[in-house]
Amino acid sequence: MEGSDPELGLVYYLFSRHGILPGDYYSRTQGEKDLLWALSSYEANKKAPPVPGGQDGEEHQTQKNKPPYLRAAEGALTRTRLHQG
């Protein structure tokens, strides 16, 4: 079942790339977790290689080929925006 828990994928990413321990992540408030999702999503989009097949010759990243933590982060951000608006 590897890759089936997007939050665990994010925790691994934060630990392996930034040295943030899992306990540090899980002890944060929901708002801080949402911010970590957003920042990780931004960073992943900046570092991810572009995917061929965009409109007008541009390359884009489709939902299908995004990492699970990135898809989950975008979903969490959408839910947060809906609750705020």
C-alpha positions in Angstrom: 0.0 0.0 0.0 2.9 2.3 -0.6 1.9 5.8 -1.6 -1.7 5.4 -0.4 -1.5 8.0 2.4 -0.7 11.4 1.0 -0.1 13.0 4.4 2.5 10.3 5.2 4.1 11.1 1.8 4.3 14.8 2.8 5.8 13.9 6.2 8.4 11.8 4.4 9.1 14.7 2.0 9.5 17.2 4.8 11.8 14.9 6.7 14.0 13.9 3.8 14.3 17.3 2.2 14.1 19.7 5.1 14.9 17.7 8.2 11.4 18.3 9.8 10.8 15.3 12.1 7.4 13.6 11.8 6.5 14.5 15.4 7.2 18.1 14.7 4.7 18.0 11.8 2.0 16.2 13.6 2.2 18.5 16.7 1.5 21.6 14.6 -1.9 23.3 14.4 -4.1 22.6 11.4 -3.3 26.0 10.0 0.4 25.3 10.1 -0.1 22.0 8.5 -2.1 23.6 5.7 0.8 26.1 5.2 3.3 23.3 5.0 1.1 21.6 2.4 1.0 24.8 0.4 4.7 25.5 0.6 5.6 21.9 -0.3 3.2 22.1 -3.3 4.8 25.3 -4.4 8.2 23.8 -4.1 7.3 20.6 -5.9 5.8 22.6 -8.8 8.9 24.7 -9.1 11.2 21.6 -9.1 9.0 19.2 -11.0 10.1 18.6 -14.6 7.5 19.9 -17.1 5.3 17.4 -18.8 5.0 17.5 -22.6 1.6 18.1 -24.2 0.6 21.5 -22.9 -1.5 24.0 -25.0 0.3 26.1 -27.6 3.5 24.1 -27.2 3.7 24.8 -23.4 4.3 22.0 -21.0 2.1 21.4 -18.0 1.7 19.0 -15.2 -1.5 16.9 -15.2 -3.3 15.8 -12.1 -2.5 12.2 -12.9 1.3 12.6 -12.9 1.5 14.8 -9.8 2.9 13.2 -6.6 0.2 12.1 -4.1 1.2 14.7 -1.5 0.9 17.5 -4.1 -2.6 16.4 -5.2 -3.6 16.2 -1.5 -2.1 19.6 -0.8 -4.1 21.2 -3.6 -7.2 19.5 -2.3 -6.5 20.7 1.3 -6.0 24.3 0.0 -9.2 24.2 -1.9 -11.1 23.0 1.2 -9.4 25.7 3.3 -10.4 28.4 0.8 -14.0 27.2 0.7 -14.2 27.4 4.5 -12.7 30.9 4.5 -14.9 32.3 1.8 
